[in-house]
Amino acid sequence: MENDSTRTGRNEALFREVNEAIERGVWPGEEDEPLRFRCECGRIECNEAVALTIAEYERVRANPRRFVVVAGHEQPEVEDVVEQRPGYLLVEKRGQSGELAEALDPRS
């Protein structure tokens, strides 16, 4: 049976895959326009969105342990806030949560 940490990690990976699909759907010439990406927190009931350009999202995705979340959705027990931006936080998973994030990264 999955523990809460593993379940949360799988939820986060699912939301990251949704954001990957959003990014793939951008029309040429729209790369500099802010898009509504899904909050990548592990709360399955979360429907919050964050506005980022493709370049900003790519900066997040450069590290498989990093996720973009709405302020207040960070989980200090498994991640550190590495950057605070208007409208969102950039968090980095540590320990087993970080290892799971890397293992479930759709780009690896």
MARKE-937801 format. One record per residue: residue in three letters; x, y, z of N, C-alpha, C in turn. Coordinates in pm, 1 decimal, decimal comma. Example, Ala and Ser with C-alpha at 12.3 -4.5 7.8 and 13.67 -1.06 7.14 Angstrom:
<pts>
PT|torse|n_px|n_py|n_pz|ca_px|ca_py|ca_pz|c_px|c_py|c_pz
PT|ala|1319,0|-569,0|780,0|1230,0|-450,0|780,0|1320,0|-330,0|780,0;
PT|ser|1285,0|-225,0|708,0|1367,0|-106,0|714,0|1290,0|3,0|787,0;
</pts>
This chain:
<pts>
PT|torse|n_px|n_py|n_pz|ca_px|ca_py|ca_pz|c_px|c_py|c_pz
PT|met|84,5|-119,1|0,0|0,0|0,0|0,0|88,6|124,8|0,0;
PT|glu|46,7|227,2|-74,3|123,1|351,7|-83,3|108,9|433,0|44,1;
PT|asn|218,9|497,6|84,8|208,1|590,5|196,8|167,5|727,6|143,3;
PT|asp|137,2|820,7|234,1|90,3|953,3|193,6|193,4|1026,9|110,1;
PT|ser|319,7|1013,6|144,8|426,3|1082,2|72,0|435,9|1033,0|-72,6;
PT|thr|425,1|903,7|-92,6|430,9|846,7|-227,5|308,6|888,5|-308,0;
PT|arg|192,5|885,1|-247,1|68,7|925,3|-314,4|77,6|1072,2|-355,4;
PT|thr|125,3|1156,0|-265,4|141,5|1297,6|-295,9|239,9|1316,5|-411,0;
PT|gly|350,6|1244,6|-408,6|449,5|1252,7|-515,6|391,7|1212,5|-650,2;
PT|arg|309,8|1110,2|-650,9|246,8|1067,3|-776,4|147,6|1172,7|-826,3;
PT|asn|74,1|1236,3|-735,2|-17,1|1344,5|-773,6|60,4|1459,9|-836,1;
PT|glu|170,8|1496,8|-773,7|253,6|1605,9|-825,6|305,6|1573,1|-964,6;
PT|ala|348,6|1449,4|-984,2|398,4|1407,2|-1115,3|287,1|1413,8|-1219,6;
PT|leu|165,8|1377,0|-1181,1|51,8|1385,0|-1272,6|26,2|1529,8|-1314,0;
PT|phe|29,0|1621,5|-1216,4|4,3|1762,2|-1247,6|115,3|1818,1|-1336,0;
PT|arg|236,7|1771,7|-1315,5|348,9|1815,8|-1398,1|327,4|1768,2|-1542,3;
PT|glu|275,2|1647,0|-1559,9|246,1|1597,7|-1694,4|136,1|1679,6|-1761,3;
PT|val|36,4|1723,0|-1684,5|-67,5|1811,4|-1737,7|-2,8|1940,5|-1787,5;
PT|asn|88,6|1995,8|-1709,5|156,0|2119,4|-1749,9|243,6|2099,1|-1872,8;
PT|glu|304,0|1982,5|-1885,0|382,3|1951,5|-2004,3|291,0|1956,0|-2127,7;
PT|ala|169,9|1904,0|-2115,8|74,6|1905,1|-2227,4|31,4|2048,0|-2259,9;
PT|ile|11,5|2130,3|-2157,5|-22,9|2270,9|-2179,8|87,8|2337,9|-2259,5;
PT|glu|211,2|2313,0|-2220,1|324,9|2373,6|-2288,9|331,5|2328,3|-2434,8;
PT|arg|307,8|2200,4|-2460,2|312,0|2149,3|-2598,2|203,6|2211,1|-2685,4;
PT|gly|95,1|2258,1|-2625,7|-16,7|2313,8|-2702,1|-2,7|2460,7|-2738,5;
PT|val|110,4|2520,4|-2710,2|129,8|2662,6|-2739,3|150,9|2682,7|-2888,9;
PT|trp|81,5|2781,0|-2943,7|96,2|2814,9|-3085,0|223,9|2894,7|-3105,9;
PT|pro|285,9|2879,9|-3221,4|403,9|2962,5|-3252,7|370,5|3110,8|-3238,7;
PT|gly|460,9|3182,8|-3176,9|440,3|3325,2|-3154,3|378,1|3357,8|-3019,2;
PT|glu|329,8|3256,1|-2947,5|267,9|3278,3|-2816,4|362,5|3246,2|-2701,1;
PT|glu|488,7|3217,4|-2731,3|583,4|3173,4|-2629,1|606,6|3275,9|-2518,5;
PT|asp|588,3|3404,0|-2549,2|613,6|3509,4|-2450,5|489,0|3549,6|-2372,2;
PT|glu|375,8|3490,9|-2405,1|250,9|3521,2|-2335,8|237,9|3433,8|-2211,0;
PT|pro|195,7|3491,3|-2098,7|173,7|3407,1|-1980,3|62,3|3305,3|-2006,1;
PT|leu|86,0|3183,9|-1964,8|-11,7|3075,6|-1976,1|-57,2|3035,5|-1836,9;
PT|arg|-174,7|2974,3|-1830,1|-224,6|2923,6|-1702,8|-179,1|2778,2|-1687,4;
PT|phe|-80,6|2759,7|-1599,8|-33,3|2625,8|-1567,5|-100,3|2581,3|-1438,4;
PT|arg|-114,6|2453,5|-1422,3|-176,3|2397,3|-1302,9|-77,0|2400,8|-1186,9;
PT|cys|-125,7|2434,9|-1068,8|-44,9|2425,6|-947,3|0,9|2280,9|-934,8;
PT|glu|131,0|2260,5|-910,4|187,1|2126,4|-904,9|200,4|2073,3|-762,3;
PT|cys|116,9|2124,1|-672,2|117,7|2070,8|-536,2|57,7|1930,5|-538,6;
PT|gly|69,7|1858,9|-431,5|21,3|1721,5|-426,8|-123,8|1706,0|-386,5;
PT|arg|-196,5|1815,8|-372,3|-336,7|1808,2|-329,8|-424,2|1774,1|-448,9;
PT|ile|-479,9|1656,2|-450,3|-558,3|1610,6|-564,3|-678,1|1701,8|-589,6;
PT|glu|-729,0|1766,3|-485,9|-846,2|1853,9|-501,2|-809,3|1995,5|-547,3;
PT|cys|-682,2|2026,5|-560,2|-638,3|2160,9|-598,3|-671,1|2188,8|-745,0;
PT|asn|-735,2|2301,2|-768,1|-766,5|2345,6|-903,8|-705,9|2482,2|-932,2;
PT|glu|-608,7|2522,2|-851,5|-546,4|2653,4|-867,3|-456,5|2655,8|-990,6;
PT|ala|-439,7|2775,7|-1044,4|-352,1|2792,4|-1161,1|-251,5|2902,7|-1131,7;
PT|val|-138,1|2894,5|-1199,6|-34,5|2997,4|-1191,0|-1,8|3042,5|-1332,7;
PT|ala|28,8|3170,9|-1347,7|59,4|3226,4|-1479,4|210,4|3234,3|-1497,7;
PT|leu|259,5|3165,1|-1600,3|401,7|3166,4|-1634,2|416,4|3169,9|-1786,6;
PT|thr|525,4|3227,4|-1831,5|559,9|3216,8|-1972,5|627,7|3081,2|-1994,3;
PT|ile|645,3|3044,0|-2118,9|715,4|2918,8|-2149,5|857,1|2922,9|-2092,3;
PT|ala|925,3|3037,4|-2106,6|1062,2|3049,1|-2054,9|1064,9|3030,1|-1903,3;
PT|glu|967,7|3086,9|-1831,6|962,7|3070,3|-1685,8|936,7|2924,1|-1649,7;
PT|tyr|846,1|2858,8|-1723,0|817,7|2718,4|-1694,0|938,9|2630,6|-1724,2;
PT|glu|1008,8|2660,7|-1831,7|1129,0|2584,2|-1865,3|1236,1|2598,7|-1758,1;
PT|arg|1243,2|2714,8|-1696,3|1339,0|2736,4|-1588,0|1304,8|2646,4|-1468,7;
PT|val|1175,8|2630,6|-1440,8|1131,8|2539,5|-1334,1|1169,5|2396,1|-1370,8;
PT|arg|1139,8|2357,5|-1493,9|1158,0|2219,1|-1538,0|1303,4|2180,8|-1560,6;
PT|ala|1393,6|2277,5|-1555,9|1536,2|2247,1|-1574,0|1587,4|2154,7|-1463,9;
PT|asn|1519,5|2151,6|-1350,3|1556,6|2065,5|-1238,8|1436,9|1974,6|-1207,9;
PT|pro|1450,2|1842,2|-1222,0|1336,6|1752,3|-1201,9|1282,3|1749,6|-1058,9;
PT|arg|1356,1|1805,8|-965,3|1308,4|1810,7|-826,6|1226,2|1937,0|-797,8;
PT|arg|1211,8|2023,9|-896,6|1142,5|2151,5|-874,2|1001,8|2151,4|-931,2;
PT|phe|914,3|2218,7|-855,9|773,3|2229,4|-892,3|726,3|2372,6|-868,5;
PT|val|623,2|2412,2|-941,8|563,5|2543,6|-924,9|431,6|2523,9|-849,8;
PT|val|415,1|2600,2|-740,4|294,5|2587,4|-657,8|242,3|2724,9|-618,9;
PT|val|113,9|2730,6|-590,1|51,2|2851,0|-537,6|102,0|2871,4|-394,5;
PT|ala|125,9|2994,8|-355,9|168,9|3024,5|-218,5|68,5|2964,1|-120,3;
PT|gly|121,8|2898,3|-18,7|38,6|2831,1|79,8|22,9|2681,9|52,3;
PT|his|64,2|2636,8|-66,2|54,3|2495,7|-101,2|186,7|2422,3|-85,1;
PT|glu|288,6|2492,9|-37,4|417,9|2428,8|-14,6|407,6|2331,4|102,7;
PT|gln|494,2|2231,1|102,4|494,8|2127,2|205,8|632,9|2125,3|270,8;
PT|pro|652,4|2203,4|377,1|785,1|2217,6|438,2|847,9|2086,9|486,7;
PT|glu|766,7|1984,8|510,3|822,0|1858,0|559,3|896,9|1781,5|449,7;
PT|val|874,1|1813,6|321,6|939,8|1739,1|213,2|1003,3|1828,1|106,4;
PT|glu|987,1|1960,7|117,8|1039,5|2050,3|14,2|1079,4|2184,5|72,9;
PT|asp|1167,2|2252,2|0,0|1212,6|2386,0|37,6|1164,3|2485,5|-66,6;
PT|val|1122,8|2603,5|-21,3|1090,9|2711,7|-113,5|1224,2|2771,4|-157,1;
PT|val|1253,2|2764,1|-286,8|1380,4|2814,2|-337,4|1365,2|2949,9|-405,4;
PT|glu|1241,3|2985,8|-436,5|1216,7|3115,3|-499,6|1071,3|3154,7|-480,0;
PT|gln|1049,8|3283,3|-458,9|914,5|3335,9|-444,9|893,9|3437,7|-555,0;
PT|arg|789,9|3417,9|-635,7|756,8|3506,4|-747,2|614,6|3557,3|-729,4;
PT|pro|580,1|3666,3|-796,8|440,4|3711,7|-789,6|346,0|3601,8|-840,9;
PT|gly|260,5|3553,0|-753,4|161,1|3454,5|-792,7|199,3|3308,9|-774,2;
PT|tyr|325,8|3280,2|-743,6|363,3|3140,5|-724,4|496,0|3127,5|-649,6;
PT|leu|520,2|3004,3|-604,2|646,1|2968,7|-539,6|712,7|2859,5|-622,2;
PT|leu|842,8|2857,9|-617,9|920,6|2750,1|-677,7|973,5|2668,2|-561,0;
PT|val|935,6|2539,7|-557,3|978,2|2452,1|-448,0|1067,3|2342,1|-502,3;
PT|glu|1156,2|2293,0|-415,5|1244,7|2183,5|-453,8|1230,3|2070,8|-352,8;
PT|lys|1199,5|1952,2|-403,9|1184,5|1833,7|-319,6|1320,2|1790,1|-266,8;
PT|arg|1320,3|1733,6|-147,3|1444,4|1681,9|-89,6|1421,0|1538,3|-42,8;
PT|gly|1530,3|1466,9|-19,9|1523,0|1329,9|31,4|1448,4|1236,3|-61,7;
PT|gln|1369,8|1146,8|-3,6|1294,9|1048,6|-82,3|1196,0|1114,6|-176,9;
PT|ser|1138,3|1227,1|-136,7|1045,4|1298,9|-224,9|1117,8|1348,9|-349,4;
PT|gly|1240,1|1394,8|-332,2|1320,4|1439,5|-445,7|1355,7|1325,0|-538,0;
PT|glu|1388,5|1210,0|-479,1|1421,0|1091,8|-559,4|1299,5|1046,6|-640,3;
PT|leu|1181,4|1049,2|-577,8|1058,7|1011,0|-647,4|1028,9|1109,7|-760,2;
PT|ala|1048,9|1238,1|-733,9|1025,5|1340,6|-837,4|1115,5|1315,6|-958,4;
PT|glu|1240,3|1281,7|-934,0|1332,1|1252,4|-1043,5|1288,9|1126,2|-1119,0;
PT|ala|1248,7|1023,8|-1045,2|1209,7|897,4|-1108,1|1084,8|912,5|-1193,7;
PT|leu|994,0|1000,9|-1154,2|867,6|1019,1|-1226,7|872,1|1134,3|-1326,5;
PT|asp|986,8|1194,4|-1345,5|1000,7|1307,7|-1438,2|975,7|1260,1|-1581,0;
PT|pro|874,0|1316,4|-1649,8|846,0|1271,6|-1786,0|957,0|1305,6|-1886,6;
PT|arg|1049,2|1391,7|-1849,3|1157,1|1429,9|-1940,6|1280,7|1342,4|-1924,6;
PT|ser|1281,0|1253,7|-1827,1|1402,2|1171,3|-1808,0|1387,8|1035,8|-1872,4;
</pts>
